[in-house]
Amino acid sequence: MSQIKGKNTKPEMLVRKFLFANGFRYKLHDKKLPGKPDLVFPKLRTVIFIHGCYWHGHENCKYFILPKTRSVWWLKKIQSNKQRDMDNFLKIRNKNWKVITIFECELKPKVKEKTLKKILNRLNKIKQ
């Protein structure tokens, strides 16, 4: 488990490259905001979190499967991650920032284009 990265993951890099190619500039992992969002758009007052389905307990997702060993411990761990995510979301929203959350499964090859267009449309709406 220690080999699993928290920053610069493949899904994150995919979104970053797409948004950069479409003219959006951002800050990475800003420590001044709760939860250190993956992408921060200061001019738009918007952040993007890119979550792994397993680590963030993505409901009704085929990539979130609770391990058969130490299930109780893992369930508590994932529940605390979800609670932390919600707390960070609320803290950022209370600072009048917009929050976009993307899960890893939304960036799989079959739905990747749809998700990226959805992000782009949302950012363009905020920009106007």
Phi, psi and omega per residue, in radians:
M1 nan -0.447 -3.118
S2 -1.200 -0.262 3.140
Q3 -1.437 -0.169 -3.085
I4 -1.395 2.211 -3.086
K5 -1.429 2.673 3.061
G6 -1.879 -0.328 -3.128
K7 -2.202 2.717 3.081
N8 0.978 0.719 3.109
T9 -1.344 2.902 -3.131
K10 -1.024 -0.818 3.108
P11 -1.057 -0.692 3.137
E12 -1.125 -0.775 -3.137
M13 -1.110 -0.655 3.111
L14 -1.050 -0.842 3.139
V15 -1.154 -0.758 -3.134
R16 -1.039 -0.836 -3.130
K17 -1.107 -0.720 -3.142
F18 -1.097 -0.844 -3.102
L19 -1.188 -0.661 3.108
F20 -1.105 -0.759 3.127
A21 -1.109 -0.430 3.127
N22 -1.690 0.278 2.986
G23 1.569 0.105 3.130
F24 -1.597 2.358 3.086
R25 -1.992 2.543 -2.987
Y26 -2.622 2.905 2.996
K27 -1.816 2.699 -3.138
L28 -1.882 2.339 2.949
H29 0.831 0.939 -3.100
D30 -1.170 2.028 -3.091
K31 -1.260 -0.223 -3.128
K32 -1.354 -0.315 -3.138
L33 -1.802 2.545 -3.141
P34 -1.020 2.337 3.087
G35 1.432 0.016 -3.096
K36 0.746 1.286 -3.095
P37 -0.964 2.612 -3.119
D38 -1.113 -0.772 3.119
L39 -2.249 2.360 3.137
V40 -2.214 2.222 3.104
F41 -1.951 1.538 -3.039
P42 -1.021 -0.710 -3.112
K43 -1.142 -0.541 -3.132
L44 -1.646 -0.113 -3.050
R45 0.879 0.891 -3.090
T46 -2.353 2.508 3.062
V47 -2.220 2.703 3.054
I48 -2.190 2.245 2.992
F49 -1.857 2.317 3.072
I50 -2.010 1.904 -3.022
H51 -1.803 2.518 2.951
G52 -1.374 2.396 -3.065
C53 -1.070 -0.690 -3.102
Y54 -1.220 -0.943 -3.018
W55 -1.161 -0.418 -3.099
H56 -1.952 0.253 3.002
G57 0.991 0.892 -3.117
H58 -1.118 1.976 -3.088
E59 -1.078 2.457 3.078
N60 0.960 0.652 -3.139
C61 -2.028 2.367 -3.106
K62 -1.231 -0.243 3.126
Y63 -1.554 -0.101 3.075
F64 -1.806 1.741 3.127
I65 -2.182 2.161 3.137
L66 -1.258 2.282 3.134
P67 -1.058 2.651 -3.130
K68 -1.381 -0.434 3.097
T69 -1.751 2.483 -3.134
R70 0.943 0.679 -3.075
S71 -0.994 -0.733 -3.107
V72 -1.114 -0.777 3.134
W73 -1.074 -0.814 -3.136
W74 -1.129 -0.671 3.128
L75 -1.100 -0.755 3.091
K76 -1.099 -0.734 -3.139
K77 -1.063 -0.849 -3.092
I78 -1.208 -0.661 3.081
Q79 -1.094 -0.674 3.120
S80 -1.202 -0.607 3.055
N81 -1.080 -0.788 -3.138
K82 -1.113 -0.696 3.121
Q83 -1.136 -0.751 3.108
R84 -1.075 -0.734 3.096
D85 -1.017 -0.800 -3.126
M86 -1.129 -0.727 3.111
D87 -1.076 -0.793 3.130
N88 -1.110 -0.718 3.110
F89 -1.016 -0.841 -3.119
L90 -1.150 -0.706 3.119
K91 -1.085 -0.739 3.141
I92 -1.192 -0.750 3.120
R93 -1.094 -0.623 3.116
N94 -1.177 -0.340 3.062
K95 -1.570 0.204 3.141
N96 1.113 0.664 3.021
W97 -1.867 2.683 3.058
K98 -1.648 2.549 -3.095
V99 -2.154 2.261 3.032
I100 -2.034 2.219 3.115
T101 -2.024 2.266 3.131
I102 -2.166 2.359 3.074
F103 -1.757 2.652 -3.107
E104 -0.884 -0.697 -3.089
C105 -1.168 -0.383 3.112
E106 -1.334 -0.106 -3.137
L107 -1.992 0.256 3.062
K108 -1.271 2.696 -3.010
P109 -0.855 -0.680 -3.081
K110 -1.178 -0.559 -3.053
V111 -2.065 0.038 -3.064
K112 -0.977 -0.862 -3.081
E113 -1.080 -0.744 3.133
K114 -1.072 -0.774 -3.130
T115 -1.132 -0.789 -3.131
L116 -1.107 -0.692 3.092
K117 -1.141 -0.669 3.118
K118 -1.092 -0.748 3.111
I119 -1.105 -0.810 -3.124
L120 -1.061 -0.781 3.115
N121 -1.075 -0.756 -3.127
R122 -1.107 -0.761 3.127
L123 -1.169 -0.668 3.099
N124 -1.121 -0.660 3.073
K125 -1.098 -0.769 -3.138
I126 -1.125 -0.653 -3.099
K127 -1.108 -0.575 -3.055
Q128 -1.351 nan nan
